[in-house]
Amino acid sequence: MAQANTKKRTNPIAFVREVRQEGRKVTWTTWKETLVTSIMVFIMVAMAAAFFFLVDLTISSAVKFILALGA
């Protein structure tokens, strides 16, 4: 029972060495890829904002029209 709860402790120097090794394995994007992706995100956000604005405008106009019928 006692052995099941014990954890292997890592030396801080070994931990830093392992982190650096893992960091070298990462594939980093180029500045051009980052720029293009960021522009695409901003365009999609603008399109989504316009879509939801139009949907909100349509629904609010329909509710106002329905409420005006009862007045």
Beta strands, then each sheet from edge to edge (+ up, - down):
end
